[in-house]
Structures are given as structure tokens and as C-alpha cells.
């Protein structure tokens, strides 16, 4: 199908087919990729919208042009058909008019013939005009050839007509009539027939042109639809290209950011464009680099102590493990020495932290000079350092510790002040005590704490000591539950008056019946309770049980025996103890004189606060007081005479085997004389043999207590023993004593 006149396709033949567009997509994608790396996102989106808008405008302009061309072609066809129809009709009419006038020419009257000439000339002129118009309208080719055939028939007709006219002009009417009836009429018939054939052919040509225009319209509709599809495809490609140029860099940036967030600060996101995403990725890379540098700096700061420049605990452990793993063979040994600077807190509190820092820097400098490149060393915390060194024999550990003390312990001058630097050392052996640095460090720290506790310069890790510490920790947890769950027991040991032979009272002793361990010896938990502060709970429980026991004995009408309860150093520092004890006595209406509190001489001397005020407050409520284990402490007579005590209890170390040692007998008589001279009741503890009792009685002692009289026992057994022994007891009081309120 050929295009209409004046119109052609962009490529001269037709619009591009979809396959051709598909072959151009990779080129378009490459172009978009190149543009995406050079243009910013805003320019990229603007360009995509401009291309889409241009395609839409071009499509609209092309559609308008095609519609105009088709409209012009249709108008041309209609106009040509109208001219052809009118011209054919005019020719037909003119031919018929000329045929009719031929009969007038046969008239013998010249005037009649003359009147027909103008009409015949006019019809002939009209016929020539119509033929001229047809020649202008009909295109060259078969159609023009048919018009030429009509012109030939017209020429034949006119030739015959001129011949007949000449005969008529010569008045040869018969010959003219014969010519008109034969040749002229036949020429006219052929001419009219040619006209009719021309009209039919032109009608068919018009229908063909109309059909061709309809096909052209259908073709244009399909072309416009194809162009729309092509524009849609191009728009989709643009959208995909622009979207990919934005989404793909964002996905790469997201993946890179995830790696950076996991700590891979060395990762760099590739920058493939200079647009907004490229600038964002560049900023992210700069941020990752800065964060990585800061984290590396923080790790360096975390690994090294800022004050001394030595590795800290974590770095020391990792360096130590590396040293142990790189030892030549498993026969090699190593020792870890934990070092703690003594009196660092005192230096900080008296001279300030600058002095303490100078002390630590001096110790660190000594360590660095002593162990550089031969051992691993570091600062753990505060004034604690550690050294891990390989040795050939374990006895070299003692030599190394001695050398360490010789090098580190020295006098340090600080702003005119002389500071003595002393250290305590704890030693652990590898692989005997642990198989890694962290385990060795724990063992060496435990040994160092043990050295401090025992005031020794060096201590080697002892596994049995760790078991004891673990037991003590377990006891500390269980001890708080023992008071609440009723696991403690009150045992009573009788006291006998040597002058009257009476059992005047008993000392209350605490015992612990553990649900799993059974009876726990007092020597295992009492010292530990004193160090941990739990002794106050035990004292309160003992006082409550003693007062309850005294109240029950009085209610049962038993003899007025006394009960003595031991109180600790922490108890005599508690200013609230007198008030609590007075409330307890008043609650159970017990005579305070029947309750006695015993405090050791060592406890009196070790008390940080002055215990005299608390003792006087207790004495003011009528409670009896006694100094227990006398002779083991360092109290002076001047101090002793200021204490409001009623009884002096001599420690069993002065009583044991006193019958076999004259010097011990003399010392015993001196202590008894001292107590009697101060007006105190004197009691000897720990009497186990009759020979010891004879010497004690001869020395003038007032009371005795020990296994010779009776072992400690619970209250039912104590009452049964008292009934079986037949020993006298104090008589019942005739009137109740006044109780404090």
C-alpha cells in the first residue's frame, strides 16, 4: 500500500517494527547507564520526563499531520469525482443537444438553419470546456487514455458533422440526410457510448480511491497504535533505567552500611556516580574510615593503661596466652606473679592522688626495666600489677620474686616527702595451677590476698586454701538462712561457785545444726561471722534465746540461775544494743541481773570506737558484765579499772596443766589477786582435771567452768544433768526484783 500524496513514513517505507525496537533496547540501556553515572538524580528524572513528553508531543504531531493528509486526500477525491461527474453530464447534454439540432439543420428554410447555428456552437463550446476540465482532472495513465478515446470519438463525430453541414450548405439535403442517418449518427452513438464508458470507469476509479483511503485510515490507525506501544516501551525502559540507576546504588550502599555496622570499617562502598547517591556513599565511606580510626584508637586506649603505659588486664591475658602457646616445648615452665603496691590508699588519702600516681609510675618503670622482652607484664587495676615469665625450674620463681622485691621496693621522693614503696606478691605455677593465663591470674591474685592477710611478702597459691575460701563463702550464704530457719541451737555449760559449791549459772554457747553438713564447729563459722558482720544477727538470736530461757525458768519456779552470753567486738560498738536489750528484758519481765554479757579482752582492745560508753549503758540497765579470755590481750590496769565489769574470766591457757608448772601457778595467783583487788568475781575457764581444780581453788579463784564440771549441752540435757548431779543451786528469791521499764 502506498502512502497518500504528500505523506511519507519516517523511514520512507513504514514505522519501526517491535523487533527493531527490541534490538535497540540494549543500546538504550547502555546510554541510560552512561547518563546515570554523569547526571544527578534530579536531572535524570527531568530528562526522563522530557523524553516522555517529547515522545507524546511527536506522536500527537504525527497523528495530526496524518489526519490532515488523509483529509486533504479525501477532499481531493471528492472534488475530482464531482468535476468528472459534472463534466460527463455536461458532455452528455451537449451531445444530445447537438444531436437534436441536427434535425433543425435539415430544414430547407435558411433562416431556421441559421437560428440553430448559435445553439450548436454553444453546445460545442460547452463540450470542449467539459473535455478540457476532464483532461485537467484525470491523471496520466489509463484514465487519460480513456479520455483520449472519448476525444477521438468526438473528433469523428465532428468530422461527420462537418461533412453533413457542407452537404446542407450545398442544398444536397438527400445526401446530407443519408450521411446524418448513417455516419454522423453512428459517430454520435460511439461518442456517447465512450462518454458513458468514461463515466463508468471514473465511478469505479472513485470507488477504488475511497477504498484505498479507508485502507489508509486503517493503516494509520495501526501505525498510531504501534507508535503508542513503542512510546510505552520507551517510557518503561526509561523508568526501568532511571529506577535501576537509583535503586542499585542504594542497594550497594545498604549492603555496605550493613557490613560497616558489623564492624568491617575497612570496607568501602564503590562510588560509580557523581549524583546525590554518590555523594552520600562518599560521606558513608568517610564516616566508616573515621569510625574505624576512632575504634582502633579506643582499642589501643583500652589495651594500654594511660597512667603507666602498660597493657591492661585483657591485653595482658591475650599476650600471656600467646607466650604460653609459643613456648619451645611442654617441658618448659612458667610462673605468674601478681604484685600489689602496699599502702596505696594511705598515700592517696594523705598526700593526694598525684603522689599515688607517681608511686604507680615508679613501680611500672621498674617492671619495664626488669622484664622488657623477657616476660609479659601489665597493670591489672589500682595498684595491682602482674608478670608472666618462663622459667626452667620452679625454684627460679622464688628467685624471681626476690629479685622483683629488691628492684621494685625502694624509696620514692615526692615534693620533699619520702615514700617507701613496698609490695605483696602472689605466685602461681604453670601448668600445675592452671593451663591458661586467666586461670593463673586468678590463682596468683588469691595467693597475693593471702600474703596480705598473713602479712607475708610472698605467698604461693595453695589449692587447700581455695577450698577453705569456697567453704567460707558457702557458709556465709547459709549462715543468713540459719538464723531465719531455726538451725542455730543454744547449748549451756554450767558454772560452779568454789566457795559454796553451788551451780550459779551457765554460759550460753551457740551451735549450728546444718541441714546437709550436720553440726558445724563454732571455730569454723564464728570467726567468719565476725569478719563478715553476720555476728550481730547471731548475738541478737542468742540474747533472745537466753532471755526466753530465763523467763521460762522463772515461770517454772526453777532456781534463779544466771546465763552468760558472749558478745563480739562489733556488738560493743553498737550504741543501739543497750536499748534493744532493755526492751527484750522488759518484754519477758526478766531480772537484768540474771543476764551476763561477756566480751573478750582482745575484742575490747581491737574496738575502733571507745566501748566504755556502751558498757556503761548496759551496766545502767542492771546487766552483769564480764571480761572473757583475760590474759590474752594487751589491756592495762588503768584501762581495766575504768570498765564497769563484774567478772574476770581467766583464759584456759593459764589453767591448762597449772598443777605441773610452778611458774604458771604464780601467774595464776597474780591474776586472781588482781581481780580480787579490783573487786571482781574471778572465774577460771577450761578446767578439765581434779588436780587443776585443787590449784585453782588454792589460788583464791571464785568460780570454775570446764569439762571437769560438765560439757556444753542443750537445755533439756542441762536441766536433767542439774537434777542428777545433786549440786546445790541458789535459793529462790523471796520477792521479784524491780525490772527496768
Buried (B, 14 or more C-beta within 10 A) or exposed (E): EEBBEEBEEEEEEBBBEEEEBEEBBEEBBEEBBEBBBEBBBEEBBEBBEEBBEEBEEEBEEBBEEBEEBBEBBBEBBEEBBEBBBEBBEBBBBBBEBBBEBBEBBBBEEEEEBEEBEEBBEBBBEBBEBBBEBBEEBBEEEEBBEBBEBBBEBBEBBBEBBEBBBEBBEEEBBEBBBBBBEEBBBEBBBBBBEBBEBBBEBBBEBBEEBBEBBEEBBEBBEEBBEBBBEBBEBBBEBBEBBBEBBBEBBEEBBEEBBEBBEEEEBEBBBEBBBEBEBBEBBBEBBEEBBEBBEEEEEEEEEEBBBEEBEBBBBEBBBBBBBEBBEEEEEEEBBBBBBBBBBBBBEEBBEEBEEEBBBBBBBBBBBBBEEBBEEEBBBBBBEEBBBBBBBBBEEBEBBEEBBEEBBEBBBEEBEBEEEEBEBBBBBBBBBBBBBBEBBBBBBBBBBBBBBBBBEEEEBBBBBBEEBBEEEEBBEEBBEBBEEBBEEEBBBBBBBBBBBBEEEBBBBBBBBBBBEBEEEEEBEBEBBBEBBBEBEBBBBBBBBBBBBBBBBBBEBBEEEBBBBBBBBBBBBBBBBBEEBBEEBBEBBBEBEBBBEBBBBBBBBBBBBEBEEEBBEBBBBBBEBBBBBBBBBBBBBEBEEEEBEEBEBBBBBBBBBBBBEBBEEEEBBEBBBEBBEBBBEBEBBBBBBBBBBEEBBEBBBEBBBBBBBBEBBBEBBEBEBBBEBBEEBEBBBBEEEEEEEEBBE
